[in-house]
Amino acid sequence: MKDLLYAIVEGLVEDRSAIKITQDDPDSEGVIVMHLSVAPDDMGRVIGKQGRIAKTIRTIMRASAARSNMKVTVEID
């Protein structure tokens, strides 16, 4: 799952070295929270106008996780 998130974000940002992805252990409901951190200058590119890109990233990750019987959510820090 980290590889998919990295591949998506890698195409959006200019400073690829600043991409950091951490993953929490599943909570009581089995949801895995992935924390995405990028350079401050690239934050707008990842979030997009009115959060559309961020919402799309979360949708793609949820759909991919569902194929593996997992639950994933993405938090952009």
SEKEKOL-614855 format. One record per residue: x, y, z of N, C-alpha, C in turn; residue in one letter. Coordinates in steps of 0.001 Angstrom, whole numbers, plus 500000, padded with zeros to 6 digits. Example, Ala and Ser with C-alpha at 12.3 -4.5 7.8 and 13.67 -1.06 7.14 Angstrom:
REM residues 2
513190494310507800512300495500507800513200496700507800a 512850497750507080513670498940507140512900500030507870s 
This chain:
REM residues 77
500814498813500000500000500000500000500871501271500000m 501992501210500711502878502364500733503407502664499337k 503707501612498585504241501795497235503237502495496332d 501975502128496437500934502761495631500807504234495988l 500759504536497272500641505927497712501851506729497257l 503030506157497372504247506849496946504211507111495442y 503774506128494666503714506290493207502751507404492807a 501631507507493503500657508556493199501235509931493522i 501799510060494717502278511358495188503544511779494441v 504347510829494052505604511114493364505372511929492084e 504286511648491387503987512373490166503436513768490394g 503035514071491611502427515368491912503412516404492436l 504447515954493124505328516885493831506605517166493049v 507268518262493413508559518593492816509710518027493633e 509594518071494958510658517593495850510326516172496308d 510752515202495526510439513791495837511154513300497093r 512269513927497434513022513480498609512305513818499911s 511332514728499857510613515139501067509379514281501346a 509080513323500469507911512469500682508209511490501811i 507352511508502832507489510571503949506135509927504195k 506114508614504251504881507881504496505095506979505702i 504254507151506716504292506262507876502939505581507996t 502968504418508602501758503607508691501536503190510134q 500341503442510643499986503031512004499508501581511990d 499556500961513137498988499625513269497477499715513161d 496828498640512732495355498662512635494714498954513990p 493664499774513977492960500077515218491952498972515528d 491076499204516482490121498176516911489157497769515801s 488929498665514830488045498350513713488799497800512509e 490122497692512620490933497159511539491351498185510499g 491187499462510813491548500522509873493021500891510044v 493755500890508942495160501278508942495233502740508498i 495863503576509310496008504995508978497406505214508413v 497456505785507212498726506112506579498891507630506622m 500028508080507142500316509510507261501259509908506139h 500849510892505356501637511384504234502170512763504560l 503458512944504371504086514228504611504891514609503376s 504712515844502913505468516355501770506052517711502132v 506863518256501246507453519573501477506345520626501535a 506540521668502328505508522717502438505128523338501092p 506093523469500190505800524045498875504930523128498017d 504971521833498283504201520863497501502843520537498116d 502563521072499287501318520744499979500094521103499141m 500117522233498478498990522649497646498756521718496472g 499821521168495926499695520233494812499035518929495253r 499333518499496460498781517236496963497325517405497392v 496995518553497950495627518787498410494721519179497245i 495175520075496388494387520488495233493309521492495595g 492654522023494567491579522995494790490425522324495509k 490024522939496605488923522447497438489126520999497886q 490393520548497949490706519210498442490387518077497482g 490216518401496221489814517368495255490872516300495040r 492142516701494950493193515715494730493350514831495956i 493312515427497146493416514654498383492272513644498479a 491077514075498126489923513177498164490098512023497174k 490626512322495996490856511288494994491920510295495456t 492984510789496078494029509903496610493423508960497646i 492601509494498540491968508664499569491042507619498944r 490310508001497894489400507067497224490171505933496568t 491256506258495888492075505234495233492655504272496261i 493152504807497367493749503957498395492694503058499042m 491497503596499289490419502792499875490013501664498933r 489901501981497649489495500976496669490552499882496532a 491807500265496528492881499282496435492920498397497679s 492712498995498836492715498222500087491531497269500133a 490402497684499596489206496833499616489432495560498808a 490235495648497768490537494456496963491343493430497762r 492048493913498784492847493039499644492180492784500986s 490882493098501086490129492962502328490765493714503486n 491194494942503193491782495806504209490996497114504235m 491206497896505289490619499223505390491767500205505608k 491864501196504720492956502167504791492398503569504690v 492973504479505452492666505895505307493991506656505251t 493981507783504553495201508574504370495016509923505045v 495991510292505863496007511600506506497186512368505949e 496931513598505508498002514429504956498434515383506035i 499692515251506450500237516081507534501089517196506976d 
